[in-house]
């Protein structure tokens, strides 16, 4: 039973890291698209990824790329999701 719990903890950690990394990358891609006048990634996708485990990556990306930091939905939403 202990081995199963350790495996689940490891799987959960890998999942959170992977979703956070994907969220960070997509925030960066969206910022690049915004700068270059391209079709953007929907806000619902960015918030949805934050909600399913990528909030840490989303929060880092917001300040790393200076992206979506003026939008109240992201200013409040992503930190609340992270909590």
Backbone atoms as SQL, in Angstrom:
CREATE TABLE atoms (id INTEGER PRIMARY KEY, chain TEXT, resi INTEGER, resn TEXT, atom TEXT, x REAL, y REAL, z REAL);
INSERT INTO atoms VALUES
  (1, 'A', 1, 'UNK', 'N', 0.824, -1.200, 0.000),
  (2, 'A', 1, 'UNK', 'CA', 0.000, 0.000, 0.000),
  (3, 'A', 1, 'UNK', 'C', 0.872, 1.270, 0.000),
  (4, 'A', 2, 'UNK', 'N', 1.956, 1.231, 0.773),
  (5, 'A', 2, 'UNK', 'CA', 2.853, 2.376, 0.849),
  (6, 'A', 2, 'UNK', 'C', 3.480, 2.669, -0.519),
  (7, 'A', 3, 'UNK', 'N', 3.840, 1.617, -1.256),
  (8, 'A', 3, 'UNK', 'CA', 4.414, 1.790, -2.591),
  (9, 'A', 3, 'UNK', 'C', 3.427, 2.439, -3.548),
  (10, 'A', 4, 'UNK', 'N', 2.162, 2.085, -3.420),
  (11, 'A', 4, 'UNK', 'CA', 1.126, 2.672, -4.279),
  (12, 'A', 4, 'UNK', 'C', 0.995, 4.168, -3.992),
  (13, 'A', 5, 'UNK', 'N', 1.006, 4.523, -2.710),
  (14, 'A', 5, 'UNK', 'CA', 0.893, 5.939, -2.331),
  (15, 'A', 5, 'UNK', 'C', 2.090, 6.743, -2.829),
  (16, 'A', 6, 'UNK', 'N', 3.282, 6.169, -2.722),
  (17, 'A', 6, 'UNK', 'CA', 4.476, 6.861, -3.222),
  (18, 'A', 6, 'UNK', 'C', 4.378, 7.049, -4.723),
  (19, 'A', 7, 'UNK', 'N', 3.904, 6.025, -5.418),
  (20, 'A', 7, 'UNK', 'CA', 3.725, 6.116, -6.868),
  (21, 'A', 7, 'UNK', 'C', 2.698, 7.167, -7.250),
  (22, 'A', 8, 'UNK', 'N', 1.617, 7.255, -6.474),
  (23, 'A', 8, 'UNK', 'CA', 0.594, 8.264, -6.755),
  (24, 'A', 8, 'UNK', 'C', 1.125, 9.664, -6.499),
  (25, 'A', 9, 'UNK', 'N', 1.899, 9.828, -5.428),
  (26, 'A', 9, 'UNK', 'CA', 2.505, 11.132, -5.138),
  (27, 'A', 9, 'UNK', 'C', 3.432, 11.557, -6.272),
  (28, 'A', 10, 'UNK', 'N', 4.229, 10.613, -6.737),
  (29, 'A', 10, 'UNK', 'CA', 5.162, 10.898, -7.828),
  (30, 'A', 10, 'UNK', 'C', 4.404, 11.253, -9.108),
  (31, 'A', 11, 'UNK', 'N', 3.350, 10.494, -9.410),
  (32, 'A', 11, 'UNK', 'CA', 2.549, 10.757, -10.608),
  (33, 'A', 11, 'UNK', 'C', 1.886, 12.128, -10.520),
  (34, 'A', 12, 'UNK', 'N', 1.366, 12.471, -9.343),
  (35, 'A', 12, 'UNK', 'CA', 0.721, 13.772, -9.155),
  (36, 'A', 12, 'UNK', 'C', 1.730, 14.909, -9.333),
  (37, 'A', 13, 'UNK', 'N', 2.919, 14.736, -8.777),
  (38, 'A', 13, 'UNK', 'CA', 3.968, 15.750, -8.910),
  (39, 'A', 13, 'UNK', 'C', 4.360, 15.937, -10.369),
  (40, 'A', 14, 'UNK', 'N', 4.530, 14.838, -11.080),
  (41, 'A', 14, 'UNK', 'CA', 4.880, 14.920, -12.504),
  (42, 'A', 14, 'UNK', 'C', 3.768, 15.601, -13.283),
  (43, 'A', 15, 'UNK', 'N', 2.518, 15.277, -12.971),
  (44, 'A', 15, 'UNK', 'CA', 1.368, 15.897, -13.637),
  (45, 'A', 15, 'UNK', 'C', 1.371, 17.419, -13.419),
  (46, 'A', 16, 'UNK', 'N', 1.515, 17.849, -12.175),
  (47, 'A', 16, 'UNK', 'CA', 1.504, 19.286, -11.858),
  (48, 'A', 16, 'UNK', 'C', 2.653, 19.998, -12.569),
  (49, 'A', 17, 'UNK', 'N', 3.829, 19.402, -12.545),
  (50, 'A', 17, 'UNK', 'CA', 4.976, 20.017, -13.227),
  (51, 'A', 17, 'UNK', 'C', 4.740, 20.122, -14.733),
  (52, 'A', 18, 'UNK', 'N', 4.194, 19.066, -15.332),
  (53, 'A', 18, 'UNK', 'CA', 3.957, 19.062, -16.780),
  (54, 'A', 18, 'UNK', 'C', 2.905, 20.095, -17.174),
  (55, 'A', 19, 'UNK', 'N', 1.807, 20.160, -16.434),
  (56, 'A', 19, 'UNK', 'CA', 0.745, 21.126, -16.760),
  (57, 'A', 19, 'UNK', 'C', 1.231, 22.550, -16.502),
  (58, 'A', 20, 'UNK', 'N', 1.995, 22.749, -15.454),
  (59, 'A', 20, 'UNK', 'CA', 2.538, 24.079, -15.170),
  (60, 'A', 20, 'UNK', 'C', 3.496, 24.525, -16.269),
  (61, 'A', 21, 'UNK', 'N', 4.342, 23.603, -16.727),
  (62, 'A', 21, 'UNK', 'CA', 5.273, 23.927, -17.799),
  (63, 'A', 21, 'UNK', 'C', 4.518, 24.253, -19.087),
  (64, 'A', 22, 'UNK', 'N', 3.500, 23.458, -19.414),
  (65, 'A', 22, 'UNK', 'CA', 2.685, 23.723, -20.603),
  (66, 'A', 22, 'UNK', 'C', 2.001, 25.080, -20.495),
  (67, 'A', 23, 'UNK', 'N', 1.466, 25.392, -19.323),
  (68, 'A', 23, 'UNK', 'CA', 0.796, 26.676, -19.113),
  (69, 'A', 23, 'UNK', 'C', 1.779, 27.831, -19.290),
  (70, 'A', 24, 'UNK', 'N', 2.959, 27.705, -18.716),
  (71, 'A', 24, 'UNK', 'CA', 3.986, 28.733, -18.852),
  (72, 'A', 24, 'UNK', 'C', 4.332, 28.942, -20.331),
  (73, 'A', 25, 'UNK', 'N', 4.525, 27.860, -21.062),
  (74, 'A', 25, 'UNK', 'CA', 4.866, 27.951, -22.483),
  (75, 'A', 25, 'UNK', 'C', 3.738, 28.631, -23.262),
  (76, 'A', 26, 'UNK', 'N', 2.492, 28.251, -22.994),
  (77, 'A', 26, 'UNK', 'CA', 1.384, 28.841, -23.745),
  (78, 'A', 26, 'UNK', 'C', 1.171, 30.316, -23.415),
  (79, 'A', 27, 'UNK', 'N', 1.423, 30.720, -22.180),
  (80, 'A', 27, 'UNK', 'CA', 1.386, 32.148, -21.859),
  (81, 'A', 27, 'UNK', 'C', 2.439, 32.881, -22.685),
  (82, 'A', 28, 'UNK', 'N', 3.632, 32.293, -22.780),
  (83, 'A', 28, 'UNK', 'CA', 4.705, 32.902, -23.569),
  (84, 'A', 28, 'UNK', 'C', 4.360, 32.970, -25.046),
  (85, 'A', 29, 'UNK', 'N', 3.771, 31.906, -25.572),
  (86, 'A', 29, 'UNK', 'CA', 3.357, 31.884, -26.981),
  (87, 'A', 29, 'UNK', 'C', 2.287, 32.947, -27.221),
  (88, 'A', 30, 'UNK', 'N', 1.342, 33.065, -26.282),
  (89, 'A', 30, 'UNK', 'CA', 0.288, 34.064, -26.441),
  (90, 'A', 30, 'UNK', 'C', 0.864, 35.477, -26.414),
  (91, 'A', 31, 'UNK', 'N', 1.844, 35.716, -25.563),
  (92, 'A', 31, 'UNK', 'CA', 2.495, 37.032, -25.524),
  (93, 'A', 31, 'UNK', 'C', 3.186, 37.313, -26.856),
  (94, 'A', 32, 'UNK', 'N', 3.883, 36.305, -27.388),
  (95, 'A', 32, 'UNK', 'CA', 4.555, 36.463, -28.679),
  (96, 'A', 32, 'UNK', 'C', 3.532, 36.771, -29.768),
  (97, 'A', 33, 'UNK', 'N', 2.412, 36.053, -29.745),
  (98, 'A', 33, 'UNK', 'CA', 1.363, 36.286, -30.745),
  (99, 'A', 33, 'UNK', 'C', 0.768, 37.686, -30.593),
  (100, 'A', 34, 'UNK', 'N', 0.622, 38.147, -29.376),
  (101, 'A', 34, 'UNK', 'CA', 0.087, 39.492, -29.143),
  (102, 'A', 34, 'UNK', 'C', 1.019, 40.549, -29.729),
  (103, 'A', 35, 'UNK', 'N', 2.303, 40.375, -29.520),
  (104, 'A', 35, 'UNK', 'CA', 3.290, 41.334, -30.024),
  (105, 'A', 35, 'UNK', 'C', 3.302, 41.362, -31.547),
  (106, 'A', 36, 'UNK', 'N', 3.132, 40.189, -32.166),
  (107, 'A', 36, 'UNK', 'CA', 3.237, 40.073, -33.618),
  (108, 'A', 36, 'UNK', 'C', 1.895, 40.113, -34.353),
  (109, 'A', 37, 'UNK', 'N', 0.825, 40.442, -33.649),
  (110, 'A', 37, 'UNK', 'CA', -0.477, 40.605, -34.277),
  (111, 'A', 37, 'UNK', 'C', -1.068, 39.324, -34.849),
  (112, 'A', 38, 'UNK', 'N', -0.769, 38.200, -34.249),
  (113, 'A', 38, 'UNK', 'CA', -1.270, 36.894, -34.712),
  (114, 'A', 38, 'UNK', 'C', -2.531, 36.520, -33.936),
  (115, 'A', 39, 'UNK', 'N', -3.196, 35.445, -34.408),
  (116, 'A', 39, 'UNK', 'CA', -4.339, 34.901, -33.684),
  (117, 'A', 39, 'UNK', 'C', -3.877, 34.447, -32.316),
  (118, 'A', 40, 'UNK', 'N', -4.669, 34.772, -31.303),
  (119, 'A', 40, 'UNK', 'CA', -4.282, 34.556, -29.914),
  (120, 'A', 40, 'UNK', 'C', -4.846, 33.260, -29.344),
  (121, 'A', 41, 'UNK', 'N', -4.288, 32.851, -28.231),
  (122, 'A', 41, 'UNK', 'CA', -4.811, 31.726, -27.460),
  (123, 'A', 41, 'UNK', 'C', -5.935, 32.277, -26.582),
  (124, 'A', 42, 'UNK', 'N', -7.054, 31.584, -26.548),
  (125, 'A', 42, 'UNK', 'CA', -8.207, 32.065, -25.772),
  (126, 'A', 42, 'UNK', 'C', -7.869, 32.173, -24.285),
  (127, 'A', 43, 'UNK', 'N', -8.417, 33.192, -23.654),
  (128, 'A', 43, 'UNK', 'CA', -8.224, 33.356, -22.215),
  (129, 'A', 43, 'UNK', 'C', -8.770, 32.160, -21.460),
  (130, 'A', 44, 'UNK', 'N', -9.872, 31.589, -21.955),
  (131, 'A', 44, 'UNK', 'CA', -10.464, 30.430, -21.286),
  (132, 'A', 44, 'UNK', 'C', -9.510, 29.245, -21.286),
  (133, 'A', 45, 'UNK', 'N', -8.692, 29.108, -22.325),
  (134, 'A', 45, 'UNK', 'CA', -7.704, 28.029, -22.376),
  (135, 'A', 45, 'UNK', 'C', -6.621, 28.282, -21.332),
  (136, 'A', 46, 'UNK', 'N', -6.131, 29.504, -21.250),
  (137, 'A', 46, 'UNK', 'CA', -5.082, 29.823, -20.282),
  (138, 'A', 46, 'UNK', 'C', -5.588, 29.656, -18.842),
  (139, 'A', 47, 'UNK', 'N', -6.791, 30.129, -18.577),
  (140, 'A', 47, 'UNK', 'CA', -7.358, 29.973, -17.233),
  (141, 'A', 47, 'UNK', 'C', -7.705, 28.514, -16.959),
  (142, 'A', 48, 'UNK', 'N', -8.180, 27.812, -17.964),
  (143, 'A', 48, 'UNK', 'CA', -8.516, 26.394, -17.801),
  (144, 'A', 48, 'UNK', 'C', -7.289, 25.563, -17.454),
  (145, 'A', 49, 'UNK', 'N', -6.190, 25.825, -18.141),
  (146, 'A', 49, 'UNK', 'CA', -4.942, 25.122, -17.822),
  (147, 'A', 49, 'UNK', 'C', -4.479, 25.451, -16.401),
  (148, 'A', 50, 'UNK', 'N', -4.657, 26.701, -16.004),
  (149, 'A', 50, 'UNK', 'CA', -4.320, 27.080, -14.631),
  (150, 'A', 50, 'UNK', 'C', -5.179, 26.296, -13.643),
  (151, 'A', 51, 'UNK', 'N', -6.450, 26.155, -13.974),
  (152, 'A', 51, 'UNK', 'CA', -7.399, 25.477, -13.088),
  (153, 'A', 51, 'UNK', 'C', -7.105, 23.987, -12.939),
  (154, 'A', 52, 'UNK', 'N', -6.634, 23.345, -13.998),
  (155, 'A', 52, 'UNK', 'CA', -6.401, 21.894, -13.909),
  (156, 'A', 52, 'UNK', 'C', -5.000, 21.549, -13.404),
  (157, 'A', 53, 'UNK', 'N', -4.287, 22.531, -12.870),
  (158, 'A', 53, 'UNK', 'CA', -3.014, 22.232, -12.239),
  (159, 'A', 53, 'UNK', 'C', -1.851, 23.096, -12.677),
  (160, 'A', 54, 'UNK', 'N', -2.084, 24.007, -13.612),
  (161, 'A', 54, 'UNK', 'CA', -0.990, 24.807, -14.130),
  (162, 'A', 54, 'UNK', 'C', -0.893, 26.206, -13.566),
  (163, 'A', 55, 'UNK', 'N', -1.527, 26.452, -12.430),
  (164, 'A', 55, 'UNK', 'CA', -1.552, 27.812, -11.867),
  (165, 'A', 55, 'UNK', 'C', -0.164, 28.325, -11.516),
  (166, 'A', 56, 'UNK', 'N', 0.698, 27.459, -11.030),
  (167, 'A', 56, 'UNK', 'CA', 2.062, 27.904, -10.684),
  (168, 'A', 56, 'UNK', 'C', 2.783, 28.384, -11.940),
  (169, 'A', 57, 'UNK', 'N', 2.686, 27.630, -13.010),
  (170, 'A', 57, 'UNK', 'CA', 3.305, 28.034, -14.273),
  (171, 'A', 57, 'UNK', 'C', 2.674, 29.288, -14.839),
  (172, 'A', 58, 'UNK', 'N', 1.353, 29.405, -14.694),
  (173, 'A', 58, 'UNK', 'CA', 0.659, 30.597, -15.167),
  (174, 'A', 58, 'UNK', 'C', 1.083, 31.844, -14.417),
  (175, 'A', 59, 'UNK', 'N', 1.223, 31.715, -13.106),
  (176, 'A', 59, 'UNK', 'CA', 1.619, 32.864, -12.293),
  (177, 'A', 59, 'UNK', 'C', 3.053, 33.285, -12.613),
  (178, 'A', 60, 'UNK', 'N', 3.943, 32.323, -12.739),
  (179, 'A', 60, 'UNK', 'CA', 5.322, 32.635, -13.111),
  (180, 'A', 60, 'UNK', 'C', 5.349, 33.314, -14.475),
  (181, 'A', 61, 'UNK', 'N', 4.590, 32.776, -15.422),
  (182, 'A', 61, 'UNK', 'CA', 4.569, 33.326, -16.788),
  (183, 'A', 61, 'UNK', 'C', 4.016, 34.738, -16.823),
  (184, 'A', 62, 'UNK', 'N', 3.004, 35.013, -16.005),
  (185, 'A', 62, 'UNK', 'CA', 2.414, 36.352, -15.990),
  (186, 'A', 62, 'UNK', 'C', 3.479, 37.406, -15.708),
  (187, 'A', 63, 'UNK', 'N', 4.349, 37.119, -14.769),
  (188, 'A', 63, 'UNK', 'CA', 5.357, 38.103, -14.390),
  (189, 'A', 63, 'UNK', 'C', 6.643, 37.969, -15.204),
  (190, 'A', 64, 'UNK', 'N', 6.953, 36.778, -15.632),
  (191, 'A', 64, 'UNK', 'CA', 8.135, 36.571, -16.467),
  (192, 'A', 64, 'UNK', 'C', 7.963, 37.256, -17.824),
  (193, 'A', 65, 'UNK', 'N', 6.781, 37.079, -18.428),
  (194, 'A', 65, 'UNK', 'CA', 6.511, 37.655, -19.750),
  (195, 'A', 65, 'UNK', 'C', 5.759, 38.982, -19.674),
  (196, 'A', 66, 'UNK', 'N', 5.415, 39.411, -18.453),
  (197, 'A', 66, 'UNK', 'CA', 4.606, 40.624, -18.262),
  (198, 'A', 66, 'UNK', 'C', 3.362, 40.552, -19.136),
  (199, 'A', 67, 'UNK', 'N', 2.641, 39.445, -18.980),
  (200, 'A', 67, 'UNK', 'CA', 1.489, 39.157, -19.833),
  (201, 'A', 67, 'UNK', 'C', 0.261, 38.865, -18.980),
  (202, 'A', 68, 'UNK', 'N', -0.820, 39.526, -19.292),
  (203, 'A', 68, 'UNK', 'CA', -2.112, 39.366, -18.623),
  (204, 'A', 68, 'UNK', 'C', -2.105, 39.897, -17.194),
  (205, 'A', 69, 'UNK', 'N', -1.127, 40.720, -16.856),
  (206, 'A', 69, 'UNK', 'CA', -1.053, 41.204, -15.477),
  (207, 'A', 69, 'UNK', 'C', -1.992, 42.380, -15.214),
  (208, 'A', 70, 'UNK', 'N', -2.529, 42.968, -16.241),
  (209, 'A', 70, 'UNK', 'CA', -3.485, 44.065, -16.049),
  (210, 'A', 70, 'UNK', 'C', -4.922, 43.577, -15.988),
  (211, 'A', 71, 'UNK', 'N', -5.154, 42.356, -16.417),
  (212, 'A', 71, 'UNK', 'CA', -6.511, 41.814, -16.438),
  (213, 'A', 71, 'UNK', 'C', -6.874, 41.292, -15.052),
  (214, 'A', 72, 'UNK', 'N', -7.945, 41.837, -14.503),
  (215, 'A', 72, 'UNK', 'CA', -8.394, 41.458, -13.161),
  (216, 'A', 72, 'UNK', 'C', -8.648, 39.960, -13.075),
  (217, 'A', 73, 'UNK', 'N', -9.218, 39.398, -14.130),
  (218, 'A', 73, 'UNK', 'CA', -9.522, 37.967, -14.163),
  (219, 'A', 73, 'UNK', 'C', -8.261, 37.142, -13.898),
  (220, 'A', 74, 'UNK', 'N', -7.137, 37.598, -14.408),
  (221, 'A', 74, 'UNK', 'CA', -5.878, 36.882, -14.217),
  (222, 'A', 74, 'UNK', 'C', -5.180, 37.312, -12.931),
  (223, 'A', 75, 'UNK', 'N', -5.238, 38.606, -12.597),
  (224, 'A', 75, 'UNK', 'CA', -4.608, 39.113, -11.366),
  (225, 'A', 75, 'UNK', 'C', -5.140, 38.398, -10.134),
  (226, 'A', 76, 'UNK', 'N', -6.438, 38.173, -10.120),
  (227, 'A', 76, 'UNK', 'CA', -7.078, 37.543, -8.961),
  (228, 'A', 76, 'UNK', 'C', -7.234, 36.044, -9.170),
  (229, 'A', 77, 'UNK', 'N', -7.640, 35.659, -10.373),
  (230, 'A', 77, 'UNK', 'CA', -7.977, 34.269, -10.647),
  (231, 'A', 77, 'UNK', 'C', -6.828, 33.298, -10.514),
  (232, 'A', 78, 'UNK', 'N', -5.708, 33.577, -11.136),
  (233, 'A', 78, 'UNK', 'CA', -4.600, 32.618, -11.118),
  (234, 'A', 78, 'UNK', 'C', -4.045, 32.430, -9.704),
  (235, 'A', 79, 'UNK', 'N', -3.805, 33.491, -8.931),
  (236, 'A', 79, 'UNK', 'CA', -3.347, 33.250, -7.550),
  (237, 'A', 79, 'UNK', 'C', -4.378, 32.498, -6.703),
  (238, 'A', 80, 'UNK', 'N', -5.654, 32.789, -6.889),
  (239, 'A', 80, 'UNK', 'CA', -6.686, 32.061, -6.132),
  (240, 'A', 80, 'UNK', 'C', -6.708, 30.588, -6.518),
  (241, 'A', 81, 'UNK', 'N', -6.576, 30.301, -7.791),
  (242, 'A', 81, 'UNK', 'CA', -6.536, 28.916, -8.237),
  (243, 'A', 81, 'UNK', 'C', -5.331, 28.212, -7.619),
  (244, 'A', 82, 'UNK', 'N', -4.208, 28.899, -7.567),
  (245, 'A', 82, 'UNK', 'CA', -2.998, 28.310, -6.995),
  (246, 'A', 82, 'UNK', 'C', -3.193, 27.939, -5.533),
  (247, 'A', 83, 'UNK', 'N', -3.916, 28.791, -4.804),
  (248, 'A', 83, 'UNK', 'CA', -4.179, 28.496, -3.380),
  (249, 'A', 83, 'UNK', 'C', -5.080, 27.302, -3.275);
